[in-house]
Amino acid sequence: MGNLKRRGRRPTSRTYLCIDLKSFYASVECVERGLDPMTTLLAVADSERTEKTICLAITPAMKALGIKNRCRVFEIPDSVDYIMATPRMHLYLQYSARIYGIYLKYIAKEDIHVYSVDEAFLDVTNYLSLYGLTARELGVRIMQDIYDTTGITATCGIGTNLFLTKVALDITAKHVPDHIGYLNEERYRRTLWQHLPLTDFWMVGHATERRLLRYGIHTMRDITRADENLLYREFGVNAELLIDHAWGVEPVTIADIHRYRPQSRSVTAGQVLPRDYSYDEGLLLMKEMTDQLCLRLCDGGLISDSLTMYVGYSRTFAERTGRGRSDGTISMDRGTCLTTDVLPKTEELYRRIALPEAPIRRVGLCFNRVEPEGFLQYTLFDDPVRLEKQHALQRTVSSLQKRYGRSTVIRAMDLSDAGRTLERNEQIGGHRA
């Protein structure tokens, strides 16, 4: 029987809902146009970008034609007559906030975990007796309220832990007429232990699936029968999560999520570029991101003493040379948030890791070990007066940007042809606001 045994560490059984807003961005665009999201052919994509741009969402009617969600524009057949809607991220956030307000009509914020702009977990354990409803009835009431208020159709997963609730949403709810799925451990093992592919399950990506397949592990049931020592050698501490989920166990609760405080913090920025950037243009982008991240640190009263950089190259270069990326880390002389301190380190690290001949398509920057500014310690070689003047200048710039807009005060380099700060200041999450 291998490892067929009941896993431990089970919390007291609870009841969760996971509510997902169906084809959210596309549904909002349909509602704004007075169209039915379930029958209208509409894709959310930026028409000013190339046909290789990814559709942020497509309507269920387009999915019914066999078109994949998150497809590229050129992958939509020419025979399909559809509406292309330009992304409006600020509008989507407004809808998301309204829907969060609907959740608050039924559930206290302490029992809500917002997982993404279009998805949220609700711990309804203590509310079912209060309302005199089953979990399904409460889910239906909330879904109907969302539709009546916003015109957005929702789907719902119900489960006895967060993992089962998400799987009930992602897999089970898609195959029932009322779009509501329910799982407990027994039902999960009976109906989904043999389900394929593994990537349908929450937190199992294609890389994990490939590594499991090397050992002849195809299903969740196979994981429960596998040698746990092998799994720990292959996945390290993540094997515990994988094994628990294979059994349908998830000990973490929403209360645990709200109580969690990370031991260390980081501040990051990254972007996918619209074209191949040269070596010098890549350095300009790194300087732009350094400036923006330093302002974020200063605004939050934070400092960092370490910087990590990522440079991703074009696919053709990677296929030809086997070099798809470069990355590295550099330490600062001390914890700081001053652009004047960090920019030389940014350039030093970039020139150390980036390949001069490689076309650049992705860049990323991360400030590590972020701490409150109160931990700042001067060295014998620091000029406190100069440093305070630099701090005051950055605080002034940050204040002006918050009051009048992020493009109110910019650097001269932001006006260059390769600069992206002005464009990105008008975006939310890399897309049009």
C-alpha positions as CSV (number, residue, x, y, z in Angstrom):
1,M,0.0,0.0,0.0
2,G,3.1,2.3,0.0
3,N,2.4,5.5,1.9
4,L,-1.4,5.1,2.0
5,K,-2.0,6.5,5.4
6,R,-3.9,9.5,6.9
7,R,-1.9,12.6,7.1
8,G,-1.7,14.4,10.4
9,R,-1.8,18.1,11.4
10,R,-5.4,18.6,10.5
11,P,-7.0,21.8,11.9
12,T,-10.6,21.8,13.1
13,S,-12.8,21.4,10.1
14,R,-14.0,24.7,8.6
15,T,-16.2,25.7,5.7
16,Y,-14.8,28.0,3.0
17,L,-16.1,29.6,-0.1
18,C,-13.8,30.7,-3.0
19,I,-15.6,33.1,-5.3
20,D,-14.2,33.8,-8.8
21,L,-15.5,36.5,-11.1
22,K,-15.9,34.8,-14.5
23,S,-13.7,36.2,-17.3
24,F,-13.5,39.3,-15.1
25,Y,-11.9,41.9,-17.3
26,A,-13.9,40.8,-20.4
27,S,-17.1,40.7,-18.4
28,V,-16.6,44.3,-17.1
29,E,-16.0,45.5,-20.7
30,C,-19.3,43.8,-21.8
31,V,-21.2,45.2,-18.9
32,E,-19.9,48.7,-19.7
33,R,-21.2,48.3,-23.3
34,G,-24.6,46.9,-22.2
35,L,-23.7,43.4,-23.7
36,D,-24.1,39.9,-22.3
37,P,-20.7,38.6,-21.3
38,M,-21.9,35.0,-21.8
39,T,-22.8,35.5,-25.5
40,T,-20.6,38.3,-26.7
41,L,-17.3,37.7,-28.5
42,L,-14.9,40.1,-26.8
43,A,-11.2,40.1,-26.0
44,V,-9.3,42.5,-23.7
45,A,-6.0,43.4,-25.4
46,D,-4.1,46.6,-26.3
47,S,-4.7,47.2,-30.0
48,E,-1.7,49.6,-30.1
49,R,0.7,46.7,-29.4
50,T,1.7,44.1,-31.9
51,E,-0.5,41.1,-32.7
52,K,1.8,39.0,-30.4
53,T,0.4,40.8,-27.4
54,I,-1.4,38.6,-24.9
55,C,-5.2,38.9,-24.4
56,L,-5.7,39.7,-20.7
57,A,-9.1,38.0,-20.9
58,I,-11.7,36.6,-23.4
59,T,-15.4,36.1,-22.9
60,P,-16.9,32.6,-22.2
61,A,-18.4,32.8,-25.7
62,M,-14.9,32.9,-27.2
63,K,-13.7,30.1,-25.0
64,A,-16.6,28.0,-26.3
65,L,-15.1,28.4,-29.8
66,G,-12.0,26.6,-28.5
67,I,-9.9,29.8,-28.1
68,K,-7.6,29.6,-25.1
69,N,-7.7,32.2,-22.4
70,R,-4.6,34.4,-22.3
71,C,-3.9,33.6,-26.0
72,R,-2.1,36.0,-28.2
73,V,-4.1,38.2,-30.6
74,F,-2.7,36.4,-33.7
75,E,-4.0,33.1,-32.4
76,I,-7.6,34.2,-32.6
77,P,-8.9,32.8,-36.0
78,D,-9.5,35.5,-38.7
79,S,-13.0,34.0,-39.1
80,V,-14.0,35.2,-35.6
81,D,-15.7,38.6,-35.6
82,Y,-15.0,39.9,-32.1
83,I,-14.6,43.2,-30.2
84,M,-11.1,44.1,-29.1
85,A,-11.4,46.1,-25.9
86,T,-8.4,48.2,-24.7
87,P,-7.5,47.3,-21.0
88,R,-8.8,49.8,-18.4
89,M,-7.1,48.6,-15.2
90,H,-8.5,51.4,-13.0
91,L,-12.0,50.5,-14.0
92,Y,-11.4,46.9,-13.2
93,L,-10.1,47.8,-9.7
94,Q,-13.2,49.9,-9.2
95,Y,-15.4,46.9,-9.9
96,S,-13.3,44.7,-7.7
97,A,-13.6,47.2,-4.8
98,R,-17.4,47.2,-5.3
99,I,-17.5,43.5,-5.1
100,Y,-15.4,43.4,-2.0
101,G,-18.0,45.7,-0.5
102,I,-20.6,43.0,-1.3
103,Y,-18.5,40.4,0.6
104,L,-18.4,42.7,3.6
105,K,-22.3,42.7,3.7
106,Y,-22.1,39.1,4.6
107,I,-18.7,38.4,6.1
108,A,-16.3,40.3,8.4
109,K,-13.0,41.4,6.8
110,E,-11.1,39.2,9.3
111,D,-12.7,36.2,7.5
112,I,-11.9,37.3,4.0
113,H,-8.7,36.7,2.1
114,V,-8.5,38.5,-1.3
115,Y,-6.4,36.2,-3.4
116,S,-6.4,38.3,-6.6
117,V,-8.4,41.2,-8.2
118,D,-11.1,38.7,-9.3
119,E,-10.9,36.0,-6.6
120,A,-11.4,35.8,-2.8
121,F,-11.7,33.2,-0.1
122,L,-14.4,33.5,2.6
123,D,-14.4,31.6,5.9
124,V,-18.1,31.1,6.4
125,T,-17.9,28.6,9.3
126,N,-19.4,30.9,11.9
127,Y,-22.0,32.5,9.6
128,L,-24.0,29.5,8.4
129,S,-26.0,29.1,11.7
130,L,-26.3,32.9,11.9
131,Y,-28.0,33.1,8.5
132,G,-29.7,29.8,8.8
133,L,-28.2,28.8,5.4
134,T,-26.1,26.0,4.0
135,A,-22.7,26.9,2.5
136,R,-24.2,26.4,-1.0
137,E,-27.2,28.7,-0.2
138,L,-24.9,31.4,1.1
139,G,-22.7,31.1,-1.9
140,V,-25.7,31.4,-4.2
141,R,-26.9,34.5,-2.4
142,I,-23.5,36.2,-2.6
143,M,-23.2,35.3,-6.3
144,Q,-26.6,36.6,-7.0
145,D,-25.9,39.9,-5.2
146,I,-22.7,40.3,-7.3
147,Y,-24.7,39.8,-10.5
148,D,-27.6,42.1,-9.4
149,T,-25.2,44.8,-8.4
150,T,-22.5,44.7,-11.1
151,G,-23.8,42.4,-13.9
152,I,-20.8,40.1,-13.3
153,T,-21.3,36.3,-13.2
154,A,-19.4,34.5,-10.5
155,T,-18.4,30.9,-9.9
156,C,-17.9,29.3,-6.4
157,G,-15.9,26.6,-4.8
158,I,-16.9,25.2,-1.4
159,G,-14.5,23.1,0.7
160,T,-13.4,22.0,4.2
161,N,-10.0,23.6,3.7
162,L,-8.4,26.3,1.5
163,F,-6.8,23.8,-0.9
164,L,-10.0,21.8,-1.4
165,T,-12.0,25.0,-1.8
166,K,-9.7,26.2,-4.6
167,V,-9.7,22.8,-6.4
168,A,-13.5,22.7,-6.1
169,L,-13.6,26.1,-7.9
170,D,-10.9,25.3,-10.5
171,I,-11.9,21.8,-11.5
172,T,-15.3,20.7,-10.1
173,A,-17.3,24.0,-10.6
174,K,-16.5,24.0,-14.3
175,H,-18.4,20.8,-14.9
176,V,-21.7,21.4,-13.1
177,P,-24.6,23.6,-14.4
178,D,-24.8,25.9,-11.4
179,H,-21.0,26.6,-11.4
180,I,-20.7,25.6,-7.8
181,G,-18.3,22.9,-6.7
182,Y,-17.9,21.2,-3.4
183,L,-15.1,19.0,-2.0
184,N,-14.2,17.4,1.3
185,E,-11.3,14.9,1.7
186,E,-13.4,11.8,1.0
187,R,-15.1,13.3,-2.1
188,Y,-11.7,14.7,-3.3
189,R,-10.1,11.2,-3.1
190,R,-13.1,9.5,-4.7
191,T,-13.5,11.9,-7.6
192,L,-10.1,13.6,-8.3
193,W,-7.3,11.3,-7.1
194,Q,-7.0,10.1,-10.7
195,H,-7.7,13.4,-12.4
196,L,-5.3,14.5,-15.2
197,P,-3.4,16.6,-15.8
198,L,-1.7,17.4,-12.5
199,T,-1.4,21.1,-13.5
200,D,-5.1,21.5,-13.0
201,F,-4.5,21.4,-9.3
202,W,-3.7,24.6,-7.4
203,M,0.1,25.2,-7.0
204,V,1.2,22.4,-9.3
205,G,3.0,24.0,-12.3
206,H,4.4,22.4,-15.4
207,A,7.9,22.2,-14.0
208,T,6.7,20.3,-11.0
209,E,4.6,18.0,-13.2
210,R,7.7,17.2,-15.4
211,R,9.8,16.3,-12.4
212,L,7.1,14.0,-11.1
213,L,6.7,12.3,-14.4
214,R,10.3,11.4,-14.4
215,Y,9.5,9.0,-11.5
216,G,6.3,7.7,-13.1
217,I,4.1,9.9,-10.9
218,H,1.1,11.0,-12.9
219,T,-1.8,11.6,-10.5
220,M,-2.4,12.8,-6.9
221,R,-3.0,9.2,-5.9
222,D,0.4,8.3,-7.3
223,I,2.0,11.0,-5.0
224,T,0.4,9.4,-1.9
225,R,1.9,6.1,-2.9
226,A,5.4,7.5,-3.7
227,D,8.5,7.2,-1.5
228,E,8.4,10.3,0.6
229,N,12.2,10.3,0.9
230,L,12.4,10.5,-2.9
231,L,9.9,13.4,-2.9
232,Y,11.9,15.3,-0.2
233,R,15.1,14.8,-2.1
234,E,13.5,16.1,-5.3
235,F,11.5,19.0,-3.9
236,G,13.0,19.8,-0.5
237,V,10.6,21.3,2.0
238,N,8.1,21.9,-0.7
239,A,7.5,18.1,-0.7
240,E,5.5,18.5,2.5
241,L,3.0,20.8,0.8
242,L,2.8,18.5,-2.2
243,I,2.1,15.4,-0.1
244,D,-0.4,17.2,2.1
245,H,-2.3,18.4,-1.0
246,A,-2.2,14.9,-2.5
247,W,-4.1,13.7,0.5
248,G,-6.5,16.7,0.4
249,V,-5.0,18.3,3.5
250,E,-4.3,22.0,4.1
251,P,-3.6,23.1,7.7
252,V,-3.3,26.8,6.9
253,T,-6.4,28.9,7.6
254,I,-7.4,32.4,6.7
255,A,-6.7,33.4,10.3
256,D,-3.1,32.1,9.8
257,I,-2.7,34.1,6.7
258,H,-3.8,37.3,8.5
259,R,-1.4,36.6,11.3
260,Y,1.6,35.9,9.1
261,R,4.5,38.3,9.2
262,P,7.5,37.6,6.9
263,Q,10.9,37.5,8.6
264,S,12.4,39.6,5.8
265,R,11.0,42.0,3.2
266,S,11.9,43.0,-0.3
267,V,10.8,45.6,-2.8
268,T,10.8,44.6,-6.5
269,A,10.1,45.9,-10.0
270,G,10.1,44.2,-13.3
271,Q,8.9,44.6,-16.9
272,V,8.6,42.8,-20.2
273,L,9.9,45.0,-23.0
274,P,8.0,45.7,-26.2
275,R,11.1,45.2,-28.4
276,D,14.7,44.1,-28.2
277,Y,16.7,46.6,-26.1
278,S,20.4,47.1,-26.5
279,Y,23.0,46.9,-23.8
280,D,23.1,50.6,-23.2
281,E,19.3,50.9,-23.3
282,G,19.0,48.1,-20.7
283,L,21.3,50.0,-18.4
284,L,19.0,53.0,-18.7
285,L,16.0,50.9,-17.7
286,M,17.8,49.6,-14.7
287,K,18.6,53.2,-13.6
288,E,14.9,54.2,-14.1
289,M,13.8,51.3,-12.0
290,T,16.4,52.1,-9.3
291,D,15.1,55.6,-9.1
292,Q,11.5,54.5,-8.7
293,L,12.3,51.8,-6.1
294,C,14.4,54.3,-4.1
295,L,11.5,56.7,-4.0
296,R,9.2,53.8,-2.8
297,L,11.7,53.0,0.0
298,C,12.0,56.6,1.0
299,D,8.2,57.1,1.0
300,G,7.8,54.1,3.3
301,G,10.7,55.1,5.6
302,L,12.6,52.0,4.6
303,I,16.2,51.1,3.7
304,S,18.0,48.2,2.0
305,D,21.6,47.0,2.0
306,S,21.5,44.6,-1.0
307,L,20.4,44.7,-4.6
308,T,19.5,41.7,-6.9
309,M,19.2,42.2,-10.7
310,Y,17.7,40.0,-13.5
311,V,18.3,40.5,-17.2
312,G,16.4,38.2,-19.6
313,Y,17.4,37.9,-23.3
314,S,15.4,37.4,-26.5
315,R,14.2,33.9,-27.4
316,T,16.3,33.8,-30.6
317,F,19.5,34.7,-28.7
318,A,18.7,32.2,-26.0
319,E,18.1,29.4,-28.5
320,R,21.3,30.2,-30.4
321,T,23.6,30.5,-27.4
322,G,21.9,28.7,-24.5
323,R,22.1,31.9,-22.5
324,G,18.5,32.9,-21.6
325,R,19.3,35.2,-18.6
326,S,21.8,36.8,-16.3
327,D,21.4,37.6,-12.7
328,G,23.4,38.7,-9.7
329,T,23.5,40.4,-6.3
330,I,25.5,43.3,-5.0
331,S,25.8,44.7,-1.4
332,M,25.6,48.4,-0.6
333,D,28.1,50.0,1.7
334,R,25.3,50.4,4.2
335,G,21.5,50.4,4.4
336,T,20.1,53.2,2.3
337,C,17.2,54.5,0.2
338,L,19.1,57.3,-1.6
339,T,19.3,57.1,-5.3
340,T,22.7,58.8,-5.3
341,D,24.0,55.8,-3.2
342,V,22.3,53.1,-5.2
343,L,22.8,54.1,-8.8
344,P,26.5,53.5,-8.9
345,K,25.9,50.0,-7.5
346,T,23.2,49.4,-10.1
347,E,25.6,50.3,-12.9
348,E,28.4,48.2,-11.4
349,L,26.2,45.1,-11.1
350,Y,24.7,45.6,-14.6
351,R,28.1,45.8,-16.3
352,R,29.2,42.8,-14.3
353,I,26.4,40.4,-15.4
354,A,24.8,41.7,-18.6
355,L,26.0,40.4,-22.0
356,P,26.9,43.4,-24.2
357,E,25.9,41.5,-27.4
358,A,22.6,40.1,-26.2
359,P,19.2,41.7,-27.1
360,I,17.2,42.3,-23.8
361,R,13.5,41.6,-23.5
362,R,13.0,41.4,-19.7
363,V,14.5,43.2,-16.7
364,G,14.0,42.9,-13.0
365,L,15.3,44.6,-9.9
366,C,14.9,43.7,-6.2
367,F,16.0,45.5,-3.0
368,N,16.7,42.8,-0.4
369,R,16.6,42.8,3.4
370,V,14.4,45.9,3.6
371,E,14.2,47.4,7.1
372,P,12.7,50.5,8.7
373,E,15.0,53.5,8.4
374,G,15.4,53.5,12.2
375,F,18.0,50.7,11.7
376,L,20.2,53.1,9.6
377,Q,23.8,53.4,11.0
378,Y,26.2,56.0,9.8
379,T,29.9,55.2,9.2
380,L,32.9,57.4,10.1
381,F,33.1,58.4,6.5
382,D,29.5,59.6,6.1
383,D,28.5,63.2,5.9
384,P,25.2,63.4,7.9
385,V,24.4,66.9,6.6
386,R,24.7,65.8,3.0
387,L,22.7,62.6,3.6
388,E,19.9,64.5,5.3
389,K,19.7,66.9,2.4
390,Q,19.4,64.0,0.0
391,H,16.7,62.5,2.1
392,A,14.8,65.8,2.2
393,L,15.0,66.1,-1.6
394,Q,13.7,62.6,-2.2
395,R,10.9,63.1,0.3
396,T,9.9,66.3,-1.5
397,V,9.9,64.5,-4.9
398,S,7.8,61.7,-3.5
399,S,5.4,64.2,-1.9
400,L,4.9,66.1,-5.2
401,Q,4.4,62.8,-7.1
402,K,1.7,61.6,-4.7
403,R,-0.1,65.0,-4.8
404,Y,0.1,65.8,-8.5
405,G,0.9,62.5,-10.3
406,R,3.9,60.3,-10.8
407,S,5.1,62.2,-13.9
408,T,5.2,65.6,-12.1
409,V,8.9,65.3,-11.3
410,I,11.0,63.1,-13.5
411,R,14.7,62.7,-14.5
412,A,16.1,63.8,-17.8
413,M,16.9,60.2,-18.7
414,D,13.2,59.4,-18.5
415,L,12.7,61.6,-21.7
416,S,15.1,59.4,-23.8
417,D,13.6,57.3,-26.6
418,A,14.4,54.1,-24.6
419,G,12.9,55.4,-21.4
420,R,9.7,53.8,-20.1
421,T,9.0,55.7,-16.9
422,L,6.5,58.1,-18.5
423,E,4.6,55.3,-20.2
424,R,4.6,53.1,-17.1
425,N,3.4,55.9,-14.9
426,E,0.2,55.8,-16.8
427,Q,-0.3,52.1,-16.3
428,I,-1.5,49.8,-13.5
429,G,0.2,46.4,-13.4
430,G,1.9,47.0,-16.7
431,H,-1.4,47.7,-18.5
432,R,-3.4,50.8,-19.4
433,A,-5.0,52.4,-16.4
